[in-house]
Amino acid sequence: MDWEETLNPLSPYYQNTMREQTQIVNLQDGLIAAAKRLMASLYPQLYELESAGYTELDSTIISECVKLSCRLNEIVSKYQIEK
């Protein structure tokens, strides 16, 4: 497999890569939304934070959810049974 084939939008490799990226982004979005909902339900004082607290909390949720989604994708890809 070469870069030309990988970057060709009609190539199956390209299409698989785009599908995988879409899955990862959708997982990230879902994890971020769920984490924020859970935080809000468990920490009512969340709405009384200073501005810096909101910023730090948001940054932490996003960065950790991005890492988690990538790791989960790696595990699924690694142990996926080939058909």
KOLBA-595399 format. One record per residue (C-alpha): residue number from 1; chain; x, y, z. Coordinates in nm, 4 decimals, always signed. Example, Ala and Ser with C-alpha at 12.3 -4.5 7.8 and 13.67 -1.06 7.14 Angstrom:
<recs>
+-----+--------+----------+----------+----------+
| num | chaine |        X |        Y |        Z |
+-----+--------+----------+----------+----------+
|   1 |      A |  +1.2300 |  -0.4500 |  +0.7800 |
|   2 |      A |  +1.3670 |  -0.1060 |  +0.7140 |
+-----+--------+----------+----------+----------+
</recs>
This chain:
<recs>
+-----+--------+----------+----------+----------+
| num | chaine |        X |        Y |        Z |
+-----+--------+----------+----------+----------+
|   1 |      A |  +0.0000 |  +0.0000 |  +0.0000 |
|   2 |      A |  +0.1381 |  +0.3399 |  -0.0953 |
|   3 |      A |  +0.0380 |  +0.6954 |  -0.0072 |
|   4 |      A |  -0.1228 |  +0.7548 |  -0.3439 |
|   5 |      A |  -0.3594 |  +0.4646 |  -0.2888 |
|   6 |      A |  -0.4256 |  +0.5647 |  +0.0703 |
|   7 |      A |  -0.5105 |  +0.9246 |  -0.0223 |
|   8 |      A |  -0.7253 |  +0.8384 |  -0.3251 |
|   9 |      A |  -1.0898 |  +0.9008 |  -0.2205 |
|  10 |      A |  -1.2031 |  +0.6065 |  -0.4345 |
|  11 |      A |  -0.9615 |  +0.3637 |  -0.2693 |
|  12 |      A |  -1.1021 |  +0.1118 |  -0.0209 |
|  13 |      A |  -0.8126 |  +0.1980 |  +0.2147 |
|  14 |      A |  -0.9116 |  +0.5631 |  +0.2106 |
|  15 |      A |  -1.2775 |  +0.4800 |  +0.2649 |
|  16 |      A |  -1.1948 |  +0.2476 |  +0.5565 |
|  17 |      A |  -0.9742 |  +0.5154 |  +0.7131 |
|  18 |      A |  -1.2478 |  +0.7775 |  +0.6804 |
|  19 |      A |  -1.5050 |  +0.5381 |  +0.8273 |
|  20 |      A |  -1.2747 |  +0.4678 |  +1.1214 |
|  21 |      A |  -1.2110 |  +0.8387 |  +1.1776 |
|  22 |      A |  -1.5849 |  +0.9079 |  +1.1734 |
|  23 |      A |  -1.6403 |  +0.6350 |  +1.4325 |
|  24 |      A |  -1.3683 |  +0.7788 |  +1.6572 |
|  25 |      A |  -1.5085 |  +1.1325 |  +1.6335 |
|  26 |      A |  -1.8622 |  +1.0097 |  +1.7047 |
|  27 |      A |  -1.7328 |  +0.8155 |  +2.0048 |
|  28 |      A |  -1.5473 |  +1.1245 |  +2.1284 |
|  29 |      A |  -1.8584 |  +1.3386 |  +2.0950 |
|  30 |      A |  -2.0683 |  +1.0831 |  +2.2812 |
|  31 |      A |  -1.8138 |  +1.0422 |  +2.5604 |
|  32 |      A |  -1.7782 |  +1.4178 |  +2.6051 |
|  33 |      A |  -2.1547 |  +1.4721 |  +2.6178 |
|  34 |      A |  -2.2014 |  +1.1817 |  +2.8610 |
|  35 |      A |  -1.9186 |  +1.2986 |  +3.0874 |
|  36 |      A |  -2.0622 |  +1.6497 |  +3.1028 |
|  37 |      A |  -2.4114 |  +1.5186 |  +3.1829 |
|  38 |      A |  -2.2742 |  +1.2890 |  +3.4512 |
|  39 |      A |  -2.0662 |  +1.5674 |  +3.6052 |
|  40 |      A |  -2.3687 |  +1.7966 |  +3.6158 |
|  41 |      A |  -2.5820 |  +1.5295 |  +3.7833 |
|  42 |      A |  -2.3208 |  +1.4434 |  +4.0468 |
|  43 |      A |  -2.1799 |  +1.7874 |  +4.1209 |
|  44 |      A |  -2.4508 |  +2.0525 |  +4.1615 |
|  45 |      A |  -2.1764 |  +2.2935 |  +4.2719 |
|  46 |      A |  -2.0474 |  +2.2706 |  +3.9166 |
|  47 |      A |  -2.2586 |  +2.5747 |  +3.8314 |
|  48 |      A |  -2.0810 |  +2.7801 |  +4.0974 |
|  49 |      A |  -1.7269 |  +2.7467 |  +3.9608 |
|  50 |      A |  -1.5025 |  +3.0343 |  +3.8689 |
|  51 |      A |  -1.4439 |  +3.0841 |  +3.4977 |
|  52 |      A |  -1.1040 |  +2.9140 |  +3.5180 |
|  53 |      A |  -1.2719 |  +2.6096 |  +3.6716 |
|  54 |      A |  -1.5118 |  +2.5762 |  +3.3774 |
|  55 |      A |  -1.2230 |  +2.6078 |  +3.1351 |
|  56 |      A |  -1.0073 |  +2.3507 |  +3.3142 |
|  57 |      A |  -1.2955 |  +2.1081 |  +3.3551 |
|  58 |      A |  -1.3932 |  +2.1367 |  +2.9894 |
|  59 |      A |  -1.0338 |  +2.0924 |  +2.8717 |
|  60 |      A |  -0.9865 |  +1.7883 |  +3.0945 |
|  61 |      A |  -1.3078 |  +1.6218 |  +2.9816 |
|  62 |      A |  -1.2249 |  +1.6766 |  +2.6155 |
|  63 |      A |  -0.8623 |  +1.5639 |  +2.6337 |
|  64 |      A |  -0.9398 |  +1.2522 |  +2.8373 |
|  65 |      A |  -1.2343 |  +1.1551 |  +2.6159 |
|  66 |      A |  -1.0184 |  +1.1937 |  +2.3051 |
|  67 |      A |  -0.7529 |  +0.9659 |  +2.4579 |
|  68 |      A |  -1.0150 |  +0.7157 |  +2.5708 |
|  69 |      A |  -1.1859 |  +0.6999 |  +2.2314 |
|  70 |      A |  -0.8546 |  +0.6413 |  +2.0529 |
|  71 |      A |  -0.7584 |  +0.3671 |  +2.2983 |
|  72 |      A |  -1.0990 |  +0.1986 |  +2.2683 |
|  73 |      A |  -1.0685 |  +0.2070 |  +1.8895 |
|  74 |      A |  -0.7229 |  +0.0487 |  +1.9107 |
|  75 |      A |  -0.8563 |  -0.2349 |  +2.1253 |
|  76 |      A |  -1.1508 |  -0.3033 |  +1.8954 |
|  77 |      A |  -0.9246 |  -0.2963 |  +1.5885 |
|  78 |      A |  -0.6641 |  -0.5209 |  +1.7508 |
|  79 |      A |  -0.9048 |  -0.7925 |  +1.8613 |
|  80 |      A |  -1.1587 |  -0.7727 |  +1.5804 |
|  81 |      A |  -1.2298 |  -1.1143 |  +1.4293 |
|  82 |      A |  -1.1656 |  -1.1111 |  +1.0567 |
|  83 |      A |  -1.4541 |  -1.2364 |  +0.8425 |
+-----+--------+----------+----------+----------+
</recs>
